[in-house]
């Protein structure tokens, strides 16, 4: 049996659809019942028989931060896809991220060891990688040398990775994937999905940075291929292409027939903007729309390589342009 944590999240929902194409038992964890509708919507992007595929999933209510919730859920489970995580660039969420991303992963790892799970796949992030060797591209070997200037999210995901590698030392075969900025449909209020909403509403500025991008379909499919392979105890960067944020915003605007952001905001502008957002949040008692770490990511110039998975599995990623067109088309469909 397959177990998926974070099944109602962005990656988890898309992963579940691709898993349901196989004739295997699937169990998925959810915390908030209202979010199950997000999974059904994602399934409808892929098939006219979405309900049939959705019914293949055995949903179980649980909280990964409560280890007592997990032990019976792991009964008869062979492999685990651990997708559950809290993503935030706000320092106000640091303790909650520690609880979900670190303690939650500790619980998954401990139960996996106890239940003798055959293989565990953990969804990490390129945020845990750094160009420590000053190479042209960042790959799986680019580990941190210090926590200095790292986002709270990156720190908690890196700590979670360490928990997974602990499992690999205690008899659980593991795979870690480090996706780039993930693009795909279905979650328009969060992450990159919200960029489509902002650009539709007339966003004027684009940032001067760049990063590595990947289609959510590639993240899902590569995880499944890696888990079904003989490869164990390895990490893989998942990045289809490196692009500037200007290019990203331009292609999004074209895909949804919206005005293209035309004003560049550089490092200085972003430094001012996050401070203003912080001040505003003090008065409104809301989360800042921009933080120090999200601003740093927006003007950072980073390039990543997925040469390892291309070479080992002969894996071909969906081109960046196709990803934007696919997502933009479904955005328009949902919003019309």
Secondary structure, DSSP 8 states (H G I E B T S, - for coil): -EEEESTTSHHHHHHHHHHHTSSS-EEEEES-GGGHHHHHHHHHHH-TTHHHHHTTEEEEE--TT-HHHHTTTTTT--EEEE--------GGGHHHHIIIIIIHHHHHHHHHHHTT-SEEEEE--GGG---TT--SSB-TT---S--TT--HHHHHHHHHHHHHHHHHHTT-EEEEEEE-EEE-SS-TTSTTHHHHHHHHTT--EEES-EEEEEEHHHHHHHHHHHHHSS--SEEEEE-SEEEEHHHHHHHHHHHTT-----EEE-HHHHHHHHHHHHHHHHHHTS--SS-HHHHHHHH-B--B--HHHHHHH------HHHHHHHHHHHHHHHH-
